[in-house]
Amino acid sequence: MEKEMPTIFSAKRTSFVRTSVIREILKLTVENSDMLSFAGGLPNPDLLPKDILSSIMESVVRDHSNTALQYGDSSGYEALRMQIAEKLTDVSWVSLNSISITHGSQQGLDILGKMFMDSDTNVLLEDPVYLGALQAFSPYQPKFFSVPMETDGPNLYLLEEILTQNKIHIFYANPSYQNPSTYTWSLEKRKQIASLLDEKEVILFEDEAYRYLDFEGKLYPSVSSFRERRDLTFVLGSFSKILSPGFRLGWTVVPKVYRSLFTAVKQGNDLNSNQFSQVVVSKLLEFMDWNGHLRSIQTFYAEKKEILVSLLKEYIPEAKFSRPEGGMFLWVEYPKVSQKELMEGCLASGVAMVPGSEFSPANRSSSNFRMNFSFLGNDEMEEGVKRIAKVYRDINT
């Protein structure tokens, strides 16, 4: 009888909710301390200066408790919104009032799904695509279209063909160090696609969660910065990858015409985002050497990427991947094995990766796996690659 309860009482849209194999894998790693995981997109916790954080948190409790420990503005803590507008966005029309603080950029995706999507909505996605976007959008039952990714961004010919042959309402894109492929749109494609979206009157949800993780410190202009149709342009950002996911803070840049609706939907979700975290992050932005902090993250991840690249070349030279300019992942193809067999063998051997099919809008099979390099220690990373190599060899012998 218990198994029938969800069918009887759940809303019909819950049947469209996508589960996340990443969360199941992370659960396994928590339950098994010997599991070596390349699966999660986990920032390295040692990159946030603990002495500065401790001092700021103490000062917030001592000097700002009336604000930090109370309800706040649904749009977010004003000082933090102003800092985001000044330091972390590049669209010319951004202002204090266009910023809405969210519980991670993930909440921003859910709010935008609620605002714009139903069964009559045509949504274009990159292929592969960020799994969290699929999870956020799927319950609203839009019709998904997908455009194949190339190393410098979407295939322009196919993109224009899709936009010409179909009325696409929304394009969700992750242009910088894309999760999972790590591909980064070229400057020329950013300009061309911005113009094309203006011409076709398509709403853009631009997810820039990884924008500041270029290994050389380069900062690509957002696609949104090239658009003329600012009323059709949303930009999402996150502190999870540049400070800590524990704060659970992100932001969405919202066009003026939609700000009241965005805030009203958010109020139905949570009234307001974590006020204490907002005040702490605002003080961190005020007192930290922000550029120095970003550079330390970029340098650290660049070194970790090179270590994983060298390990794969040494132990599994058959593995194929492009070398990303930034981000936290390698998108690795393991030829001559089935994804299911390799994944099952790896989990049995105490090592985890995320299968590429999880990032396919159409659940297509894939010989790719997403591998995170930011979290594991160097020795753990080597042991993990050795385990994968043994499984791979066993399958191919």
C-alpha positions, 0 to 999 in steps of 0.5 A: 500500500505504501508504494501506491501512496505517491501515485494517489496523492502526488501532483501529476508534475512529480512524475516528470521530476528527474532524479540525480545520480550525482546525489546518489553517488555522493550519498555512497561516498558519505556512507563509505569513507574509502570511496574516492569520488571524482563525481561531485562538483565540490570546491576545495574547502581549504581555499577560503581563508579560515582566519578571515572568515572566523573574524568576520563571523565573530564581528557579524554576531557582535556588531550586526546581529539585529540585521543578520539574525532577522528576516530580510528583504526578499530581494536580498541584503542591500549591501550584498546586492550592490557589491554583486552589481559592482563587482560580479556582473558585466551587463550595462543595465545592471543596478541594485534593484535588478539583483535578487539573491537566491539560495544558490543559482539553483533556486534561481533556475527553479524560480525562472522555471515557475515563471516561464515554463509549462507544457506549451513552452519550448526550451533549448538546451546545450547537449550535454547540459547541466543536470541541475537545470534539467531537474529544475525545469522538468517538473514544468513539462516544457518541450526540450530541444537541444543543440550539440556542443563544440569545443568553442560553443554551440554548433552555430549551423544547427542552432540557427536551424533550430531557431528558424524551424521552431518557435523557441521561447527560452535558451538555457546556456552555461557559456563559461567552462560548461558543466559538464563538458568544460567547453567555453564559448568563443568571443565570436560565438557569444556575439553571434548568438546574442544577435541571433537571440535578439533577432528571434526574440528568445529569452536567455537564461545565462548561467555563469556559475563558473565564470571566475574559474579561468586558469589564467584569470581571463574573464570572458564577457557574458553573452548577455552583455552583447544583447540589445533585448535586455528585457529577454535576458537573465543572468545567474551567478553563484558564490558556491564555486568562488567562496563556499557552497555552505553559504548557499547563496547565488544571484539572478540579474532580472530585467525590470519588467519581471522583477515584481513577479520574480520576487513574488515567486521567491517569497512563496519559496522562502520569504528571504534567503539566508540573512546571516550568510548574506551579511557574512558574504558581504563583509567578506567581499568588503574586507578580503583581497578579492582579486587575490582570492580569485587568483589563488583559486584559479591557480590551485585548480589549474595545478589540480587539472594538470595533475589529473591530466598527467595521471590519465595520460600515464595510466589510461592513455586511451582516454580522450578529453579536451584540456579546459581553460577553466572550471572544475572538471574533465569531460573524459571519453573511455572508448571500447567500454559500455558506460554501465559496465565501467560505472558498476566496476568503478563503484565496486572498486571504490571510485566514483565518476558521473556517467555522461548520459546523466547530462543528456537532455534525451537520456542518450547513452554516452562513453563520457564521464565527468571527473572533478579534480578540485576536491581530492588530494593528489595521492587520492587522485592517483589511487582513484585513477589507478582503480579506474585503470584496473577496471578499464583493463579488466573489461578490455581483456 
